């Protein structure tokens, strides 16, 4: 067996990890939007109360 030949078990494990990573990547824009909203609230509060 050469290093590039994967068993079916290894192949399914790698595929499962890739699928899990793809699911997390789909969530990232939502997390980025939440982070931007929090930053916007911080900026607005600092601007309003610094007067």
N, C-alpha and C positions, 0 to 999 in steps of 0.2 A: 504494500500500500504506500503510495507516494504521499508527500505532505499536502498536495493539493486535492487529493481525493478525500472527500468527507463521507462519513457514514450517514445513514438516514437519520439517526438520532442527533448527530451534530448539526446536520442541515436543518432539522426541524427546530432545534434549540436556537440556532442563529436566526432563523426566520421569525420565531416568536419574539426574540429581542428586537429585531428590526421593526416588527409590527408595533411593539410597545413604544419604541422611539417615535414612530410616525404619529401615534396617538398623542404623545406629549407635544410634538411639534405643532399639531393642530390646535392645541390649547394656548400656545405662546402668544398669539395676537390678542387673545382675551386678557391674559395677564398683563401684557404691555398696555392695553387700554385702561385697565384698572390702575396701573402704576401712573400713567399720565393724568388720570382723573385725580388721583391723590395729590400729585404734584401741583395740579391746577388749583385745587382747593387750598393747599398751603400758600401758594402765591397770592391768591385772592385774599385770604385771611390776613396775611402779612401786609398786603397793600392797604386794606381797609383799616386795620388797626394801627398802622404806623403814622396815620395822619395826626 
